[in-house]
Amino acid sequence: MFSKKQSDNSSNFWISYADLMAGLLFVFILLIGAIVSKSIILKSNLHDKEDRLTEISQKLKNKESNLEAIKVSLSKTKNEISENKKLISSKDAHLRETQKTLALKKEEIDKLNKMLLEENTKRDLLNNKIVIVQNLLNETKKEKDSFKKELKDYQGKVIVLSNQITDANQTVQAKDQELLKLLNALDEKETKYDGLIEKLQSQKAKIKSLTGIKLKVIAALKEELGDKVAIDRNSGSLRVSSNILFDKGSATLKEGAKVELKKVFEEYIGTLVTNPKIKPHLDKIIIEGHTDSDGGYLYNLDLSQRRAFAVMNYLLSLDFAKEHHIEPLMIASGRAYLDAINVNGKEDKEASRRIEIKFRLKNEDAMHEIEKVLDAE
């Protein structure tokens, strides 16, 4: 009776022990899964953070928030690892207690073996029980060895994870320093950029004032001439029809046109060389000959050049031109039909045949190019 009771108690004990070990193993598996999941989430967050560093100028505030979140997550993970280490320590203590219990049970088994030897009538039964108990011990030993191996593997994984967390912390700190450097550099660039913009605006205003010189000259020319001579309102040039000055195909001035040409010339050129608002800026006075598109280009180019030269030669012969030393300012140029006048998409041949007297200001070409750049901006 005593033997049967001992056997039942022993069986219940090993069953309870086996259930306990299985429960502990399941708990460890859950803990490992949770830590691995945390590690994957942490790596994903770090990867996202590295990708977003390329968008610093647009998402600085979001990046700082993400960094804080990662730091909090790392802190929580460290706490969880610390708690897991405490749990492992507790399990080790429990395992040592179990080993002590096994040692005591082994002593009891030795006593039972002695009792079985003394009782020949119960030898076979006791031997069978001993074999069963030994098998249980072997299985328990195997389970214990397996548990130790799993525990060792788990400890290794915990160390690896701890190293990864340390590396992640170092990476985050390095990224924080890089971010701070980028922010400082960005502030410096913004300050320089503001200074450049302010300087550019100042220079642009000065250039605008220079490019407005021609408009001021044209306005002064119109004010001086009034209704005496009609000039182009955009360029300030004076146009005289070739039909009035020359016969068809000729480059010889008509005698009847010289008086009118002299009067217009003295009014127009006189204003240019005597008006204090215009004279300081005056560079050249240009006599341009223009034809219509009838005939070849070279023929018209030669004709327009000869007509422009004939007008300039006559004007330079006037006492007015000699008195005001106009000769160094005068230039004759033939344009053929390159600047023909079109009305509603069709050439106005009579208007195209003309002599234009125009002026050019000092640095006008440069100012014109600058004005085009400013208008383009």
Rosetta blueprint (number, residue, H / E / L):
1 M L
2 F H
3 S H
4 K H
5 K H
6 Q H
7 S H
8 D H
9 N H
10 S H
11 S H
12 N H
13 F H
14 W H
15 I H
16 S H
17 Y H
18 A H
19 D H
20 L H
21 M H
22 A H
23 G H
24 L H
25 L H
26 F H
27 V H
28 F H
29 I H
30 L H
31 L H
32 I H
33 G H
34 A H
35 I H
36 V H
37 S H
38 K H
39 S H
40 I H
41 I H
42 L H
43 K H
44 S H
45 N H
46 L H
47 H H
48 D H
49 K H
50 E H
51 D H
52 R H
53 L H
54 T H
55 E H
56 I L
57 S L
58 Q L
59 K L
60 L H
61 K H
62 N H
63 K H
64 E H
65 S H
66 N H
67 L H
68 E H
69 A H
70 I H
71 K H
72 V H
73 S H
74 L H
75 S H
76 K H
77 T H
78 K H
79 N H
80 E H
81 I H
82 S H
83 E H
84 N H
85 K H
86 K H
87 L H
88 I H
89 S H
90 S H
91 K H
92 D H
93 A H
94 H H
95 L H
96 R H
97 E H
98 T H
99 Q H
100 K H
101 T H
102 L H
103 A H
104 L H
105 K H
106 K H
107 E H
108 E H
109 I H
110 D H
111 K H
112 L H
113 N H
114 K H
115 M H
116 L H
117 L H
118 E H
119 E L
120 N H
121 T H
122 K H
123 R H
124 D H
125 L H
126 L H
127 N H
128 N H
129 K H
130 I H
131 V H
132 I H
133 V H
134 Q H
135 N H
136 L H
137 L H
138 N H
139 E H
140 T H
141 K H
142 K H
143 E H
144 K H
145 D H
146 S H
147 F H
148 K H
149 K H
150 E H
151 L H
152 K H
153 D H
154 Y H
155 Q H
156 G H
157 K H
158 V H
159 I H
160 V H
161 L H
162 S H
163 N H
164 Q H
165 I H
166 T H
167 D H
168 A H
169 N H
170 Q H
171 T H
172 V H
173 Q H
174 A H
175 K H
176 D H
177 Q H
178 E H
179 L H
180 L H
181 K H
182 L H
183 L H
184 N H
185 A H
186 L H
187 D H
188 E H
189 K H
190 E H
191 T H
192 K H
193 Y H
194 D H
195 G H
196 L H
197 I H
198 E H
199 K H
200 L H
201 Q H
202 S H
203 Q H
204 K H
205 A H
206 K H
207 I H
208 K H
209 S H
210 L H
211 T H
212 G L
213 I H
214 K H
215 L H
216 K H
217 V H
218 I H
219 A H
220 A H
221 L H
222 K H
223 E H
224 E H
225 L H
226 G L
227 D L
228 K L
229 V L
230 A L
231 I L
232 D L
233 R L
234 N L
235 S L
236 G L
237 S L
238 L E
239 R E
240 V E
241 S E
242 S H
243 N H
244 I H
245 L H
246 F E
247 D L
248 K L
249 G L
250 S L
251 A L
252 T L
253 L E
254 K L
255 E H
256 G H
257 A H
258 K H
259 V H
260 E H
261 L H
262 K H
263 K H
264 V H
265 F H
266 E H
267 E H
268 Y H
269 I H
270 G H
271 T H
272 L H
273 V H
274 T H
275 N L
276 P L
277 K L
278 I L
279 K H
280 P H
281 H H
282 L E
283 D E
284 K E
285 I E
286 I E
287 I E
288 E E
289 G E
290 H E
291 T L
292 D L
293 S L
294 D L
295 G L
296 G L
297 Y H
298 L H
299 Y H
300 N H
301 L H
302 D H
303 L H
304 S H
305 Q H
306 R H
307 R H
308 A H
309 F H
310 A H
311 V H
312 M H
313 N H
314 Y H
315 L H
316 L H
317 S L
318 L L
319 D H
320 F H
321 A H
322 K H
323 E H
324 H L
325 H L
326 I L
327 E H
328 P H
329 L H
330 M E
331 I E
332 A E
333 S E
334 G E
335 R L
336 A L
337 Y L
338 L L
339 D L
340 A L
341 I L
342 N E
343 V E
344 N L
345 G L
346 K E
347 E E
348 D L
349 K H
350 E H
351 A H
352 S H
353 R L
354 R E
355 I E
356 E E
357 I E
358 K E
359 F E
360 R E
361 L E
362 K L
363 N L
364 E H
365 D H
366 A H
367 M H
368 H H
369 E H
370 I H
371 E H
372 K H
373 V H
374 L H
375 D H
376 A H
377 E L
